């Protein structure tokens, strides 16, 4: 392999960095005479579509990404709506469950509890250490709605970073998928002879925190330009580690902040349509959350911004939100509550426990029902009809992933509201006909948010990811819906426009970082918005 030496400066000393030249074209005779990229793209798509199971499509795309990454990302960009459900939710859930059985080759970095005290050396084994800019880190303890999958959660980190690359043009060599192996409490995996992780129960909270402190410190030392995205940690740990590190490192939690941002964006657009139908002001909306885990409470926190944007105080905004957990309506006098639920717990209800969702809807009279429970079919026909009885156009967002865990389908929501529903889900559903009208479901997919948010944070070289940056990403997405898309009642822009959307969101995130004073690329401050967009587009990698 030919090596080139590139000078660079580190701590005031000029050094030489070795980098391989781009691979030369294969010598004559080593490829078929008529091999052309344009025709090969057709061949690859035909092979992809010939697979009759989604998990087989996932395995094929994983192999294609490894063998020909440029072709993989080229096809991904050209077929985003078709590829996303395979490399991300819902198929990635099946890939996680089967990870130890379909494993082919190393991809990503595994850091084990057994590496405690030696994490620095493990991280420094990463082959592209100088290029690292973004990492998705999971401990596999709460993968989607599937529970504790241990190291089998690695496909989540891999899939998210594939979408950073395709959706925001972040260079493939800049990404590091990481899974933390802290044990698993999943007996099925502990007894599986093919399981790839440590065969031990999850470590104690104290040992995990000591591990996480060392891990985050060494990540910053090894990769000084890196942003870290936490992914699919258990509820309590998701909140704990976000709060522990967010003001010290450039880190954010996609389940808490990313989900909240993408739902806020869709809600902004849905609320306008709902208020237009009811004739009531935007400030009058009332939101009922079915599911009070990290995602549910994270979204609730983000949706407070909707009300403060309408001029309400923080306290008034908080009073517009109700939570329902596995024991029913969350209220103070019910008894002991998990810490993360206390902020939204009601002090204006002192009756007996209210557990029936239809009864709760009758009591709260919400304009919006959001599901983050992972309870299949929780939004029954009676629940949906109750929402339709109260509202001319109900906002119903069953956000649990994957599809089989969704609280209701788009077809059910359309049928039981007689077509008068403003709908967004976490996973994709097909469009529906109601009478002579074609209705389009929204998909509150985090991939609308995190690629642009990450790109903006990287370009601005932020010291931390602020709440204002997350809110800016949400407002940027809400404003990215085109007039043509609005005319069809879409709450989100079409996913095929993801690069354009990500560039716009990145611009908004950079501006928010500048206002917060957490940007280190201060030269960007003097650029106009048009110049900044051009600059961002120029930074995007293209296959």
RABELPE-V874578 format. One record per backbone hydrogen bond with DSSP energy under -0.5 kcal/mol. CO is the residue of the C=O (numbers start at 1). NH is the residue of the N-H. If there is no record, write none. Layout:
CO|NH / CO|NH
//
This chain:
2|21 / 4|6 / 4|19 / 6|17 / 8|15 / 10|13 / 13|10 / 15|8 / 17|6 / 19|4 / 27|30 / 32|35 / 34|36 / 36|40 / 37|41 / 38|42 / 39|43 / 40|44 / 41|45 / 42|46 / 43|47 / 44|48 / 45|49 / 46|50 / 47|51 / 48|51 / 53|57 / 54|58 / 55|59 / 56|60 / 57|61 / 58|62 / 59|63 / 60|64 / 61|65 / 62|66 / 63|67 / 64|68 / 68|72 / 69|73 / 70|74 / 71|75 / 72|76 / 73|77 / 74|78 / 75|79 / 77|80 / 79|82 / 79|83 / 80|84 / 81|85 / 83|86 / 83|87 / 84|88 / 85|91 / 88|92 / 90|93 / 90|94 / 91|94 / 91|95 / 92|96 / 93|97 / 94|98 / 96|99 / 98|101 / 98|102 / 99|103 / 109|111 / 109|179 / 110|112 / 111|181 / 112|115 / 113|116 / 115|118 / 118|122 / 119|123 / 120|124 / 122|125 / 123|126 / 126|129 / 128|131 / 128|132 / 133|227 / 134|176 / 135|137 / 135|229 / 136|178 / 137|231 / 138|180 / 140|149 / 140|150 / 142|144 / 143|146 / 147|143 / 147|149 / 149|152 / 150|153 / 151|154 / 152|155 / 153|156 / 153|157 / 154|158 / 155|159 / 156|160 / 157|161 / 158|162 / 159|163 / 160|164 / 161|165 / 162|166 / 163|167 / 164|168 / 164|170 / 165|169 / 169|541 / 171|174 / 172|175 / 174|133 / 174|134 / 176|136 / 177|109 / 178|138 / 179|111 / 179|181 / 180|182 / 181|113 / 182|203 / 183|182 / 185|187 / 186|189 / 186|190 / 187|191 / 189|192 / 191|193 / 192|195 / 198|200 / 200|184 / 204|208 / 205|209 / 206|210 / 207|211 / 208|212 / 209|213 / 210|214 / 211|215 / 212|216 / 213|217 / 214|218 / 215|219 / 216|220 / 217|221 / 218|222 / 219|223 / 223|226 / 227|135 / 228|230 / 228|252 / 229|137 / 230|254 / 231|139 / 232|142 / 234|238 / 235|239 / 236|240 / 237|241 / 238|242 / 239|243 / 240|244 / 241|245 / 242|246 / 245|248 / 245|249 / 249|251 / 250|228 / 252|230 / 252|254 / 253|257 / 253|258 / 254|259 / 256|260 / 257|261 / 258|262 / 259|263 / 260|264 / 261|265 / 262|266 / 263|267 / 264|268 / 265|269 / 266|270 / 267|271 / 268|272 / 269|273 / 270|274 / 271|275 / 272|276 / 273|277 / 274|278 / 275|279 / 281|284 / 282|285 / 286|367 / 286|368 / 287|289 / 287|322 / 288|290 / 288|370 / 289|291 / 289|324 / 290|372 / 293|297 / 294|298 / 295|299 / 296|300 / 297|301 / 298|302 / 299|303 / 300|304 / 301|304 / 302|305 / 303|306 / 303|307 / 304|308 / 305|309 / 306|310 / 307|310 / 307|312 / 308|311 / 313|317 / 314|318 / 315|319 / 317|320 / 318|321 / 320|287 / 322|289 / 323|330 / 324|291 / 325|328 / 328|325 / 329|331 / 330|346 / 331|334 / 332|335 / 338|341 / 338|342 / 339|342 / 341|344 / 341|345 / 342|345 / 346|332 / 353|355 / 354|329 / 356|360 / 357|361 / 358|362 / 359|363 / 360|364 / 361|365 / 367|395 / 368|288 / 369|397 / 370|290 / 370|372 / 371|399 / 374|376 / 375|378 / 378|380 / 380|384 / 381|385 / 382|386 / 383|387 / 384|388 / 385|389 / 386|390 / 387|391 / 394|396 / 394|422 / 395|369 / 396|398 / 396|424 / 397|371 / 397|399 / 398|426 / 402|405 / 403|406 / 406|377 / 407|379 / 409|413 / 410|414 / 411|415 / 412|416 / 413|417 / 414|417 / 414|419 / 415|418 / 417|420 / 419|421 / 420|394 / 421|423 / 422|396 / 423|442 / 425|444 / 432|439 / 434|437 / 437|434 / 437|439 / 439|432 / 442|425 / 442|444 / 443|445 / 445|448 / 446|449 / 446|450 / 449|453 / 450|454 / 451|455 / 452|456 / 453|457 / 454|458 / 455|459 / 456|460 / 457|461 / 457|462 / 460|520 / 460|521 / 464|466 / 466|470 / 467|471 / 468|472 / 469|473 / 470|474 / 471|475 / 472|476 / 473|477 / 474|478 / 475|479 / 477|480 / 478|481 / 482|486 / 483|487 / 484|488 / 485|488 / 485|490 / 486|489 / 494|497 / 495|498 / 497|501 / 498|502 / 499|503 / 500|504 / 501|505 / 502|506 / 503|507 / 504|508 / 505|509 / 506|510 / 507|511 / 508|512 / 509|513 / 510|514 / 511|515 / 512|516 / 513|517 / 513|518 / 513|519 / 514|517 / 518|463 / 520|522 / 521|524 / 522|525 / 523|526 / 524|527 / 528|532 / 529|533 / 530|534 / 531|535 / 532|536 / 533|537 / 534|538 / 535|539 / 536|539 / 536|540 / 537|540
//
